[in-house]
């Protein structure tokens, strides 16, 4: 029975955190893990700056606090760091940091 419970728990974790979808529109950056139950958004008007960064391996994956603020990541070490006007910092993990950064900066300039 423990094997079934563990299998079900791993299946649910995979559904919830196996992928990270990032969508940038004219008003906000939306991120959603897995099937979309776990999600967050950042209003562009609240972002002071964005930059491409690399995370240390020990920061891990998932949603966690790091010395550089909150990290949302499912794989790899590349991320885009968002510095908010209120002083908070968030990092969004991505396989294509330059592409994501370009989309964000293009909209921040509007």
C-alpha positions in Angstrom: 0.0 0.0 0.0 2.9 2.4 0.7 4.1 1.9 -2.9 0.6 2.9 -4.2 0.6 6.0 -2.0 4.1 7.0 -3.1 3.1 6.4 -6.8 0.0 8.6 -6.5 2.0 11.3 -4.7 4.7 11.3 -7.4 2.0 11.4 -10.2 0.3 14.4 -8.6 3.6 16.2 -8.1 4.5 15.5 -11.8 1.1 16.9 -12.9 1.5 20.0 -10.7 5.2 20.8 -11.3 6.6 19.0 -14.4 6.4 22.1 -16.7 6.5 25.8 -16.3 4.6 27.9 -18.8 5.4 31.6 -19.1 3.1 34.0 -21.0 4.0 37.7 -21.5 1.2 40.0 -22.7 0.8 43.8 -22.7 -0.2 44.0 -19.0 1.4 41.1 -17.2 3.7 38.1 -17.0 1.8 34.9 -16.2 3.5 31.8 -15.0 1.8 28.4 -14.4 3.2 25.1 -13.3 2.0 21.8 -14.8 -1.7 21.7 -15.4 -2.1 25.3 -14.2 -3.3 25.0 -10.6 -0.2 26.5 -9.2 0.3 29.9 -10.9 1.3 33.5 -10.4 1.3 36.8 -12.3 3.4 39.9 -12.3 2.0 43.2 -13.5 4.4 45.0 -15.9 3.6 48.3 -14.3 5.1 47.0 -11.0 8.4 45.8 -12.6 11.4 48.1 -12.2 13.9 46.0 -14.3 14.5 42.6 -15.8 17.8 40.8 -16.5 19.1 37.4 -17.5 20.7 35.5 -14.6 22.1 32.1 -13.8 21.1 30.2 -10.7 23.4 28.1 -8.5 22.7 24.4 -8.6 21.9 24.3 -5.0 18.9 26.7 -5.4 17.1 23.6 -6.7 13.8 23.5 -8.6 10.2 24.2 -7.8 9.1 27.3 -5.9 11.6 28.4 -3.3 13.2 31.3 -1.6 16.9 32.0 -2.5 19.4 34.6 -1.5 18.1 36.5 -4.6 14.4 36.3 -3.8 11.7 33.9 -5.0 12.6 31.3 -7.7 10.1 29.6 -9.9 11.9 26.8 -11.9 11.5 23.3 -13.2 14.8 22.6 -14.9 18.2 24.1 -15.7 20.0 27.1 -14.2 19.0 30.0 -16.5 16.4 32.5 -15.4 15.1 36.0 -15.9 15.2 38.1 -12.7 12.4 40.6 -12.1 13.2 43.5 -9.8 9.9 45.0 -8.6 9.3 48.6 -7.7 8.5 47.5 -4.1 12.0 46.0 -3.7 11.0 42.3 -4.1 12.9 40.1 -6.5 11.6 37.1 -8.4 13.4 34.7 -10.8 11.6 32.8 -13.5 13.5 29.7 -14.8 13.6 29.3 -18.5 15.4 27.4 -21.3 15.3 30.6 -23.4 16.3 33.4 -21.1 17.2 35.9 -23.9 13.9 35.3 -25.7 11.9 35.8 -22.5 13.9 38.9 -21.6 13.4 40.4 -25.0 9.6 40.0 -24.7 9.5 41.5 -21.2 11.8 44.5 -22.1 9.9 45.2 -25.3 6.7 45.6 -23.2 8.3 47.5 -20.4 9.4 50.2 -22.9 5.8 50.9 -24.0 
